Amino acid sequence: MEAIKITEVHWHEKYNLLKDYITEHHHLPDKKKNENRSLLNWWKYNKRCAKNGKLSPERKKLLQELSDMREEHYLNF
């Protein structure tokens, strides 16, 4: 049970880091830059999990919110 809580906290920490990054930069991290590559890898992994039906509805919704943030910026640009 404790491992599940830690995993949940870790997932939300990464989510919040990526959300902050997108809020500031209006896009996903650049794969060519090492400093934020882990966030990009986290994003790709979770998108793949969502596509394969291995992500909870709550997490899918949160990932969609990140996608919407990116799209909103491009529409308002």
C-alpha positions, -999 to +999 in steps of 0.1 A: +000+000+000+028+024+009+045+019-026+012+029-043+011+062-024+047+069-033+041+061-069+010+084-069+029+112-053+058+108-078+033+108-108+017+140-096+051+156-089+062+149-125+028+161-138+032+194-119+067+199-131+056+194-167+026+217-162+049+244-149+072+239-178+044+242-204+029+272-186+063+290-189+074+278-223+041+269-240+055+237-254+069+203-244+106+202-234+131+199-263+143+163-268+178+177-277+183+194-244+193+172-215+180+193-186+143+186-191+145+154-212+131+133-183+099+154-184+095+147-221+102+110-215+076+110-187+051+126-211+057+101-239+055+071-216+022+083-201+007+091-235+017+055-246+001+041-215-031+061-222-032+049-258-028+013-246-055+016-219-031+013-190-037+047-175-065+056-150-093+079-162-081+106-138-045+105-152-058+105-188-078+136-180-048+154-165-027+145-195-054+159-217-054+192-197-016+195-206-024+189-242-051+215-241-027+240-225-003+235-254-030+238-281-045+269-264-012+287-267-009+279-304-045+290-311-039+323-293-005+329-309 
